Structure formats: C-alpha cells, structure tokens
Amino acid sequence: MALPEPAAVAQLLKPITWFPPMWAFGCGVIASGVATEGRWGLIVTGVVLAGPLVCGTSQAVNDWFDRHVDAINEPKRPIPSGRIPGRWGLYIAIAWTLLSLVVATALGPWGFAAAAVGLLLAWLYSAPPVRLKNNGWWGNAACAASYEGLAWFTGSAVMAGGAMPSQQSIMLAVLYSAGAHGIMTLNDFKAIEGDRVMGVRSLPVQLGVGGAARAACWIMALPQVGVILLLIQWGLPTYALSVGALLFAQVMLMDRFLDDPRGRAVAYSGAGVTLYVIGMMVSAFALRSGGVAP
C-alpha cells in the first residue's frame, strides 16, 4: 500500500486551524486566577492537546468523511488529490484520536472529560449516520463548543488541579462558545455550491447568503453583550468597556460584510474574528485581575 506524503499529512491536520482552541485554552488558564508557577508542563501539554491533537483530529476526521464534497469544492486537498492514498485518511484520524486520549489522561478527570467530549463531537460532526455538519445549526454548534468552550474549560480545569472550574469561568466559556457559532458560519460561504450538491444544509444553503450573514452577525454579537453585562455585574466596568469597544468595532466591520457576504467573508474572518478573540482574552484577564474566580 502506498504511504501518504508527510507534507500531505501536515496539510490534512490543518495547523492554521489550531490557533482558536489553543487561544481559548490560554483564556481558560488566565481566567482560572491560579498562578502558573509549577504548572507549565501541564499548560504546554494542554496547549498541544487543544491544538495539534484534538483540533488536528477533527480536521482529519472531517477531511476523510468530506472527501467527496472536497472533490467538488477543493479537489487539490490531500485526500481527493490522492496524496493521502487509500484509507490512510481514516487511519490517521483514528490514530490521532487515540493519541489525544492518551495525552489527555495527564490533565486530570475534568481535563480528560473535556477532551473526550471534544473528540466525540469531532466524530459526530463528520461521520455518518449522525453527521451533524449536514445541518448548519447543529454542526456549527458542535464546532464552536469544541474549539472555544471546551478548550477554555480544559484550561481552567488544568489550573484547578483537574477539578471543576469556577462558575464565572464556565459562564464566559459558554457565552463565547455561543458566539463562535457565528464564526463557524463564516467558513460556509466558500462551499455553497458543493454543499447544495452533497445535501449539506449549511446556513447559507438554508437561509440564503444574506440571511446566513445576518444570522452570523447576530449570533456573534449577542453573547458578547451578555459578557459585558456579566462583567458589569461582577464589578469590572473597565473590562466591560473594553469588550464593548471591541464589539463596536466588530459591528462597524459587520456593516461592510453584510454588503457582500460572499466576497467579504474571508476579510471579516480575519478582522472581525480577531477582535472577537481579543475580547475573550480581555474577559479572561478581567476574572484574573478582578478576583472573581476563586
């Protein structure tokens, strides 16, 4: 049997996608309010788990079960192009899943549980018969939870010695996960034709280009309003103002994005999403500096 090209394997795992869960993990670490001294080994392990391992697994699983869609939308990808031959795409996805679970055992019971849920969502998202990605509402929710909320939760759990994170940290993780549903929708505009052909009911397919763009904007914005209100309630008005300013800048960019969603989705993903994740870190530092988290 022919072996896959090493460069093709790296492309299959999509390193560019590792940043969001790694960033969210870092936010969870900071939001925990726990000193990092003596925990750097666990922190590095958690970052590797969140990015190269769990996220890398999700990319490999998705590419294997999406190989027929990719043959239409992106025929140069590693599997449809033949650079990863035979069933090697599936073997890599399984191996990366098992490796992720082994590494997750170092993070304590709650860290392991979060990683296991993330891996389960990765398979449910792409693999039949469930294949959550066939419906944009469910599929994007699974991705958002795995990339943002579970990664944040894992970071806080690691710093809590493998125990349950604080209630405040969990609340922020849930809100930023909800908003990330809109971020996931931004990725769907590039594949509308292939999704229609293959029966993938992404939000642009279900709602139309304009409807999906408006939904993505509202879904990203409203949870951030919730974050601002929580920060005010917790006595952290300066941080609430900072998150509000970042949200205002996003709204300005959203206005341009809505004029041409397909043409400007990539640009908005670069600028608007950057502001979104900066707000995540600001909120994490709010918990740390405000003494809200135990």
Sequence and secondary structure as in RCSB ss.txt:
>XXXX:A:sequence
MALPEPAAVAQLLKPITWFPPMWAFGCGVIASGVATEGRWGLIVTGVVLAGPLVCGTSQAVNDWFDRHVDAINEP
KRPIPSGRIPGRWGLYIAIAWTLLSLVVATALGPWGFAAAAVGLLLAWLYSAPPVRLKNNGWWGNAACAASYEGL
AWFTGSAVMAGGAMPSQQSIMLAVLYSAGAHGIMTLNDFKAIEGDRVMGVRSLPVQLGVGGAARAACWIMALPQV
GVILLLIQWGLPTYALSVGALLFAQVMLMDRFLDDPRGRAVAYSGAGVTLYVIGMMVSAFALRSGGVAP
>XXXX:A:secstr
     HHHHHHHH GGGSHHHHHHHHHHHHHT    TT HHHHHHHHHIIIIIIIHHHHHHHHHHTHHHHHHH T
TSTTTTTSS TTHHHHHHHHHHHHHHHHHGGGHHHHHHHHHHHHHHHHHHHSTTT GGGBHHHHHHHHHIIIIIH
HHHHHHHHHTTTS   HHHHHHHHHHHHHHHHHHHHGGGGGHHHHHHHT B HHHHHHHHHHHHHHHHHHHHHHH
HHHHHHHHTT HHHHHHHHHHHHHHHHHHHHHHHSHHHHHHHHHHHHHHHHHHHHHHHHHHHHHHT   
